[in-house]
Amino acid sequence: MFGLGAASSVLSGKFNHKMMKASAALVIVLGMVMANRGLALSCFSIPAMPFGTGSSTQGNSIATIRDGVQIVTTRLSPGRYEPITVRKDIPVRWIIKARKSDINGCNYEVIISKFNKTKKLEPGDNVIEFTPTESGTYTYSCWMGIIRSKITVVDDIKKIISSGS
């Protein structure tokens, strides 16, 4: 923004007008990105907005049920979180494996607003426990709302496993 402002003071009036329009468009886009990040921290997300999400649908980890508890394990990456799929009404034990080299200033804290959970990640196994009571897709994010992914809660996890998704 500073560069655009400095350039507009040096350039001709005709080009200056175009620079002002470009600056206005940039401010609008940045405002939308910041609003989307803020919404993600409040448990809302605009999925159609591709910029600034940092989420990925690859590597979806599906929970397995052992002794009445769902176990799901994911690996922390520096710039993304993995999506997970769990069944409703069964307690979840989510293990996030983190190496020291993968933890950074953004991803070190996970916020799951829907389940009122916050976890500061440390090297090793980080455990988050919750019990989902409603089916749906819920966003979780880093503490800044930049890196996001999703928790999909289903009625029957066996259908997900048998369909291969």
C-alpha positions in Angstrom: 0.0 0.0 0.0 2.8 2.4 0.8 4.4 1.6 -2.6 1.2 2.4 -4.4 0.8 5.7 -2.5 4.4 6.7 -3.2 4.1 5.8 -6.9 0.9 7.9 -7.2 2.6 11.0 -6.0 5.2 10.7 -8.8 3.0 9.6 -11.7 0.7 11.7 -14.0 -2.9 12.4 -13.1 -4.4 10.0 -15.6 -2.3 7.1 -14.2 -2.9 8.3 -10.7 -6.6 7.8 -11.1 -6.0 4.2 -12.2 -3.7 3.6 -9.2 -6.4 4.9 -6.8 -8.9 2.4 -8.3 -6.3 -0.5 -7.9 -5.7 0.6 -4.3 -9.4 0.6 -3.5 -9.8 -2.9 -5.0 -6.8 -4.1 -3.0 -8.3 -2.7 0.2 -11.6 -4.5 -0.5 -9.9 -7.8 -1.1 -7.7 -7.5 2.0 -10.8 -6.6 4.0 -12.6 -9.7 2.8 -9.6 -11.9 3.7 -9.4 -10.4 7.2 -13.2 -10.7 7.7 -13.1 -14.3 6.6 -10.3 -15.0 9.1 -12.2 -13.4 11.9 -15.3 -15.4 11.1 -13.2 -18.6 11.2 -12.2 -17.8 14.7 -15.9 -17.4 15.6 -16.8 -20.8 14.2 -18.1 -19.4 10.9 -16.4 -19.6 7.5 -17.0 -18.6 4.0 -15.9 -21.8 2.1 -16.1 -20.1 -1.3 -13.3 -17.7 -0.4 -10.1 -19.4 -1.7 -7.6 -16.9 -0.4 -6.2 -16.9 3.1 -7.7 -20.2 4.2 -4.6 -22.5 4.3 -6.9 -25.5 4.4 -6.6 -28.7 2.5 -8.9 -31.6 1.7 -6.1 -34.0 1.1 -5.1 -36.5 3.8 -8.5 -36.6 5.6 -8.0 -38.8 8.6 -11.0 -41.0 9.6 -11.5 -42.0 13.2 -11.4 -45.7 14.3 -13.4 -46.7 17.3 -11.6 -48.7 20.1 -13.1 -49.4 23.5 -15.9 -46.8 23.0 -13.6 -44.0 22.1 -12.8 -42.7 18.6 -9.1 -42.4 17.9 -7.9 -40.2 15.1 -4.3 -39.3 14.5 -2.9 -36.4 12.3 0.4 -34.9 11.6 1.1 -31.2 11.9 2.6 -29.4 8.9 4.0 -25.9 8.9 1.4 -24.4 6.6 -1.7 -26.6 6.9 -3.9 -28.7 9.2 -5.4 -32.0 8.2 -9.2 -32.5 8.0 -10.7 -35.3 10.2 -13.9 -37.3 10.1 -15.5 -38.6 13.3 -18.8 -40.1 14.4 -21.3 -38.1 16.5 -22.1 -39.1 20.1 -18.9 -41.0 20.7 -16.0 -39.4 22.6 -13.0 -38.4 20.3 -9.4 -38.7 21.2 -7.5 -36.7 18.6 -3.8 -37.0 18.5 -1.8 -34.4 16.6 1.8 -35.5 16.1 4.1 -32.5 15.9 7.8 -32.2 15.3 9.6 -29.1 16.7 10.6 -28.1 13.2 6.9 -28.0 12.1 5.6 -25.7 14.9 5.7 -22.1 14.0 4.3 -18.7 15.1 0.9 -19.3 13.4 0.1 -23.0 13.8 1.2 -23.6 17.4 -2.3 -23.1 18.8 -5.4 -24.8 17.5 -8.8 -23.4 18.1 -12.0 -25.5 17.7 -14.7 -23.0 18.5 -17.6 -25.4 18.1 -16.3 -27.7 20.8 -14.9 -24.8 22.9 -11.4 -26.3 22.7 -8.0 -24.6 22.4 -4.7 -26.5 22.4 -1.2 -25.1 22.4 0.9 -27.6 20.4 4.2 -28.9 21.6 6.7 -31.3 20.0 5.4 -34.9 20.4 1.8 -36.1 20.8 -0.8 -33.5 21.5 -4.2 -34.8 22.6 -7.5 -33.0 22.1 -10.6 -34.7 23.5 -14.3 -33.8 22.8 -17.6 -35.4 22.1 -19.5 -34.2 19.0 -23.3 -34.3 19.5 -24.4 -33.0 16.1 -23.6 -34.1 12.5 -22.1 -31.4 10.3 -18.8 -29.9 9.2 -17.0 -27.6 11.6 -14.0 -25.4 11.0 -11.0 -25.3 13.2 -8.1 -22.9 12.8 -4.8 -21.5 14.1 -5.1 -18.7 16.7 -4.9 -16.1 13.9 -7.6 -17.8 11.7 -5.2 -18.1 8.8 -4.6 -21.9 8.7 -7.9 -23.7 8.7 -9.3 -27.2 8.2 -12.4 -29.0 9.1 -13.9 -31.6 11.4 -16.6 -33.6 9.7 -19.1 -35.3 12.1 -21.2 -38.1 10.6 -24.0 -40.3 11.8 -22.3 -43.6 10.7 -18.5 -43.7 10.1 -18.7 -47.2 8.7 -20.4 -45.7 5.6 -17.5 -43.4 5.1 -15.0 -46.2 5.4 -16.8 -48.5 3.0 -17.3 -45.8 0.4 -13.6 -45.0 0.4 -14.0 -41.2 1.0 
